[in-house]
Amino acid sequence: MRKLRILTLVTLIAVMLTGYVLPVGAQSGEGEFPPYTGDPVELRMGWWGNDDRAARTMAVIELFQAQYPDITVIGEPNGGTSDHFQIVDTQLAANNAADIIQFGGNWPDYVPYLEPLNDYLGAQLMIDTPETFDQTALIPATDANGDLYAISLGTNTLVLAYNKTMIEAAGVDLPEYNMTWEAFIDYGRTLKEALPEGVAPFVDNSTNTANFISFFFTQKGTPIWTLDDGGTSYADIESAREWFQMWADMRDEGLIPDADTTYTYTEDGPDSSALVSGAAAIGLIWSNQGAAYQAAMTDELGMTTLPMMVDGEPAYAIQMSQYLGINRASANKEAAALFVNFFVTSPEAGAVLETNRGVPSSPVVRTAIADRASATDAAVYEIYNAIAEAGRTVPQGPNLPNDMEFVNELELIGQQIAYGQFDVDQAADELMILIDRLATK
């Protein structure tokens, strides 16, 4: 069934793009794609995401193969983020991983397996000038020695998505940009009185997105991880207690669903979301997921910013959404680099991908798809402007080492609080132990 849905979506995208296909070989107005000099090869590419992302990725693979007929690419959609990295870890351990792998901010955990890409710049990877690619997008994927290990697929940020249709039907004003935490929670109380029975104002996002708790800690001036002195955590027990207490209080007030309802959903995409199902009115998503969430809903979706903290530190990062890296063990690195280049610099590819993996880092692609921006994309651009105008933006920070372990263990702590196995103090203690352990592992 999954394969059938992907193929159907690919067909729809192909039809949609019939009037928007550039001549094959036209990378931009400035030149053609770099040539492939090797023998016919087969590549594998692994990524995470829902069926919509899979369909778009497979459509780009078809475009790439038309451009490079001697290179065949086998797409390997690996489900959600956790599933993807479990598969990748198993494959890497068995020396059987894909040639091209999608990563997030956890790419530093995989450096031993990644091919340094500096030597491909200006050869296979035509992203070495500001005209072809935002040069600042290369910095977060470059280590302290100057080695580039992954290529940005675009930028995104965390946002609060809300069911606009439901909130308007309840007779409540839509949430504003840049509310304080106090105003945000008060808004939830107002919403609770107006929503239908069984619908919570907010999704419980206390521990299902590590970047959200990191955002809060940074606001408190106690960031979970920095590059200071080669890697330093400023996280403290007070910030941990405040975070967990805030969500415990929301649960007691009925502002978030109960534990059983919360853990009915994995909250890793629209296919398993309390927001999409109608169990909650407002939930945390990545900005590049907006279109997929809207496509999964009949109600209209809106988006607003994360809450501010009174007297808090700026903490809102416009960050690299995902990256593509090349397996160091790949026997076909030239071909893999050409695929990555096509994926991020081809206007044809950009027209298919749109902002599914974030706002593109290529000015050429952004210009080519500008007139195709959806209402959801326009909302994302407004949020970018709103947080910038409020002086809330900060450079993208590093992930805590052993990032996926942190993500998984954090969610377990959240479950133990929700089901009463931990109180707030115990949860805070466990979080600090976890951070200390992973920082030195």
ABEGO torsion letter per residue (X at the ends): XAAAAAAAAAAAAAAAAAAABBBBGBABAAEBBBBBABBBBBBBBBBBEBAAAAAAAAAAAAAAAAABAABBBBBBBAEBAAAAAAAAAAAAAAGABBABBBBBAAAAAAAAABBBAAAABGBABBAABAAABBAAAAAAABBAAGBBABBBAEBBBBBBBBBAAAAAAAGBBBBBBGBBAAAAAAAAAAAAAABBBGBBABBBAAAABAAAAAAAAAAAGBBABBABGGEBBABBAAAAAAAAAAAAAAAAAGABBBAAAAAABAGAEAABBAAAAGABABBBBBAAAAAAAAAABABBBBBBBBBBBBGBBBABBBBBABBBBBBAABABAAAAAAAAAAAAABAAAAAAAEAAAEBBABAAAAAAAAAABBAAAAAAAAAAAAAAAAGABBBBBBBBBGAAAAAAAAAAAAAAAAAGABBAAAAAAAAAAAAAAAAAX
